[in-house]
Amino acid sequence: MTDRRPLKPYDVEISLPVGRDQAWEAVTRPEVLRQWFGWDYDGLDAEIRQIFIDEATLWAPERMGWADGSSLEVDGTDDQSRVRVSREGTGPAGEEVYDAIEEGWRAFLTQLAFLLRERPTGRRRTIYLTGETTGHQALTLSPGDWQHFGPRVASTIDPDGHLVVVAGHLPLNAPSAARFEVTISTFGLDDPTFESTRETWAKRWAPLAADANLTTAENPAPTP
């Protein structure tokens, strides 16, 4: 039986400090997508190819779409640009309604903006944390100024220069515990440094979340 549940409409956009052509390249070239989209697991390269090459339909100028009615477009000038992801839908709308794809785009566009603003060097390696906790607890993972992108996603740059993105199934200010996902993006770390960083984040996360889990590229993808 086909799942015909109504889809929530959404409209998410982010401004970037690069020209339109460079932004379009960042959302269409697999080697650049690998530096910001998703998180490391053994199937990430196949997922990128499936979403952005096999299943995407390209429309000019600088727009792509998918079968569920969602689309991604880039516009701007030679010096600055905007990436907008949207989906038409007939389901309930509004910030109070959770949609995993919408919140995923908020997290991933945050990672794209970090890549293009900060210009980190070297290969990206991520640490992906999951578990049940509150937004207040999740935001104690790292000191600093947290930038919110909607009610469920926030990001900061930790003292070591790593991007930390927190995304929850409930708003970050909700008092109840819910599933949270945290992606730490590191760049240019050698194996010993990455392993040390991985252990540090595992120790931070374990006391904060029930069913705490950590995923890197050597592990299978976690269940959504």
C-alpha positions in Angstrom: 0.0 0.0 0.0 1.3 3.4 -0.9 1.8 5.9 1.9 -0.4 8.8 1.1 0.0 10.8 4.2 -0.2 14.6 3.6 3.2 16.3 3.7 3.9 19.4 5.7 4.8 22.4 3.5 8.0 24.2 4.4 10.2 27.0 3.2 13.8 27.2 4.5 16.5 29.6 3.2 20.0 30.7 4.2 22.2 33.6 2.9 25.8 32.9 1.9 28.8 35.1 1.4 29.7 33.7 -2.0 28.4 34.3 -5.5 25.6 32.4 -7.1 27.8 30.2 -9.2 29.8 29.0 -6.3 26.7 28.3 -4.2 25.2 26.2 -7.1 28.5 24.3 -7.4 28.3 23.5 -3.6 24.8 21.9 -4.0 25.6 19.9 -7.2 29.2 18.6 -7.0 29.4 15.4 -4.9 33.0 16.2 -3.7 31.7 19.6 -2.3 28.4 18.1 -1.0 30.5 15.6 1.0 32.0 18.5 2.9 28.7 19.7 4.3 25.7 17.5 3.6 24.5 15.0 6.3 27.0 13.3 8.6 29.6 10.5 8.1 28.3 7.0 7.8 29.2 4.2 5.4 26.4 5.0 3.0 26.8 8.8 2.8 28.4 8.9 -0.7 25.6 6.7 -2.1 23.0 8.9 -0.4 24.4 12.1 -1.9 24.4 10.5 -5.4 20.8 9.3 -5.0 19.4 12.6 -3.8 21.4 15.1 -5.8 22.1 13.2 -9.0 19.9 10.2 -9.5 16.6 11.6 -8.2 17.0 15.3 -8.7 15.5 17.0 -11.8 17.5 20.1 -12.8 15.6 23.2 -13.9 17.2 26.4 -15.2 18.2 28.7 -13.8 20.0 27.0 -10.9 17.1 25.0 -9.5 16.4 21.4 -8.8 13.4 19.4 -7.7 12.2 16.1 -6.4 9.2 13.8 -6.8 7.7 14.8 -3.4 7.2 18.4 -4.6 10.2 19.8 -2.9 12.8 22.0 -4.6 16.1 23.7 -4.1 17.0 27.0 -5.8 20.0 29.3 -5.7 19.8 33.0 -6.5 21.9 36.1 -5.9 24.8 38.1 -7.4 28.4 37.5 -8.1 29.3 38.3 -4.5 26.5 36.9 -2.4 23.7 34.3 -2.7 20.8 32.6 -1.1 19.9 28.9 -1.0 16.2 28.2 -0.6 14.6 24.8 0.0 10.9 24.5 -0.1 8.1 21.9 -0.4 4.5 22.3 -1.3 2.2 20.2 0.9 -1.3 19.7 2.1 -0.5 18.7 5.7 -0.5 20.8 8.8 1.8 23.8 8.6 3.6 25.9 11.2 6.7 25.8 13.4 4.9 23.7 16.0 4.7 20.8 13.6 7.8 18.6 13.4 9.0 17.4 10.0 12.3 15.5 9.8 13.1 16.6 6.3 12.6 20.3 7.1 14.7 20.2 10.2 17.3 18.2 8.4 17.6 20.9 5.8 18.0 23.5 8.5 20.9 21.6 10.0 22.5 20.9 6.6 22.2 24.5 5.4 23.9 25.6 8.6 26.8 23.2 7.7 26.9 24.6 4.2 27.1 28.2 5.5 29.9 27.2 7.8 31.9 25.7 5.0 31.5 28.7 2.8 32.0 31.4 5.5 34.8 29.9 7.5 36.7 28.1 4.7 38.0 25.2 6.8 40.8 23.2 5.2 41.1 19.5 4.8 38.6 16.6 4.7 35.5 16.9 6.8 35.0 14.2 9.4 31.9 14.2 11.6 30.8 13.0 15.0 27.1 12.2 15.1 25.4 12.0 18.5 21.9 10.8 19.2 19.9 10.3 22.3 16.9 11.4 24.4 17.4 14.7 26.3 16.1 18.3 26.6 17.2 21.2 24.5 18.6 22.9 27.6 20.8 19.9 28.3 21.9 19.6 24.6 23.0 23.2 24.6 25.3 22.6 27.5 27.5 20.4 25.2 29.6 23.4 24.2 30.1 26.9 25.6 29.6 29.9 23.3 27.0 31.8 21.5 24.3 29.5 20.0 22.7 30.7 16.8 19.1 29.5 16.4 17.7 28.5 13.0 14.0 27.9 13.7 12.7 26.6 17.0 14.5 23.2 16.9 18.0 23.8 15.4 20.9 25.7 16.9 24.6 25.9 16.1 27.8 27.2 17.6 31.6 27.0 16.9 33.4 25.3 19.8 36.7 26.5 21.2 38.5 24.1 18.9 36.9 25.6 15.8 34.5 22.7 15.1 30.9 23.4 14.1 28.3 21.9 16.4 24.7 21.6 15.2 22.0 20.5 17.6 18.6 19.4 16.2 15.6 18.2 18.3 12.3 16.7 17.7 10.8 19.2 20.1 11.7 22.9 20.3 14.9 23.6 22.1 13.0 25.5 24.9 10.6 22.6 25.6 10.9 21.2 29.1 10.3 17.6 28.0 12.9 15.2 26.8 12.9 14.2 23.1 15.2 12.7 20.5 18.1 15.0 19.7 20.8 14.8 17.0 24.1 16.5 17.3 26.5 16.8 14.4 30.1 18.0 15.1 31.9 18.8 11.9 35.7 18.7 12.0 38.1 19.4 9.2 41.7 18.4 8.5 42.2 16.2 11.6 44.6 13.3 11.5 43.5 9.9 12.9 44.9 10.3 16.4 43.5 13.8 16.8 40.1 12.7 15.4 40.0 9.7 17.8 40.8 11.9 20.7 38.1 14.4 19.7 35.6 11.5 19.3 36.3 10.3 22.8 35.9 13.7 24.3 32.5 14.2 22.7 31.3 10.7 23.7 32.2 11.5 27.3 30.3 14.8 27.2 27.2 13.3 25.6 26.8 10.1 27.7 25.7 11.8 30.9 23.3 14.2 29.1 21.2 11.8 27.1 19.4 8.5 27.6 20.2 5.9 25.0 23.3 7.9 24.0 24.9 6.8 20.8 27.8 8.0 18.6 28.2 7.3 14.9 31.2 7.8 12.6 32.0 6.5 9.2 33.1 3.1 10.4 29.6 2.4 11.9 26.3 1.8 10.1 23.8 4.6 9.8 21.7 5.0 12.9 18.0 4.4 12.6 16.0 7.6 12.2 
